[in-house]
Amino acid sequence: MILRVPTELNEEQIKEFQQLYFERFGEEISRDEAIEEGLSLIRLVAIVIDKSI
């Protein structure tokens, strides 16, 4: 199975990631940090899924 990993996040996804990050870690992150961390998380999950299939 080939997983399609996104290369960008839309504004809603960025804001949601910022909110989740704040709720979990108690720190606000910038838009750029949210994009970088969000895409990194997506890539990590894709690797884990790919290895388990």
N, C-alpha and C positions, 0 to 999 in steps of 0.2 A: 504494500500500500504506500502511495506517495502522499505525504502531508504537504499541504500548501501553507507555508508560514508567511504571515503578513509582513510587509516591510514598512508599514506606517500605521499610525493610529488616528482615528478621527477625534474631533474635539470632545465628543461625549465620552469616549473611551479614556482620553487623557484626564479629564476631570474626574471620572470614576476612579481611575488608578490613584490620582492625587488624594481623593477622599479615603480610599481604602488604606493607603500608605499612612495617612494622618491618623486614622483610627487605630492602626496596628502599632505604629512607632511613635506617635505623638509629635511628629515633626512635619512641617509643610515642606514640600519639594517644588521646585520650579517646573514649568511646562517641559523644558528640555530634559530635566532629570526624569520626569515621569515618562517621557517618550523612550529614553534610553533604558530605564529600568523595566518598563512595561514590555518592550520588545525583547529584552534579555530574558525575562521570565517566560514569554511565549516560546522563544527558541529552546529554553531549557525543558519546558514541558513537551515540546515536539520531540526532542531527543529521547526523553524518557518513554514517551508513547511509542516511538519508532523501535526502541530497543526491546520493548515488552511484547511487540507483535511478532 
